[in-house]
């Protein structure tokens, strides 16, 4: 199924708007949020790997 293209194209922000947004960004807060998200992803990956290893271990020991 093809996606419909929007009838109106959104123009990219002007350089002045980009500068205003960048100057108004609290970079310490931004990077803290990024680090928290990375930590959540790492925790989820570690949990998934632990579950996978446990299933593999059980499968090996139960099949013997």
Buried (B, 14 or more C-beta within 10 A) or exposed (E): EEEEEEEEEEEEEEEEEEEEEEEEEEEEEEEEEEEEEEEEEEEEEEEEEEEEEEEEEEEEEEEE
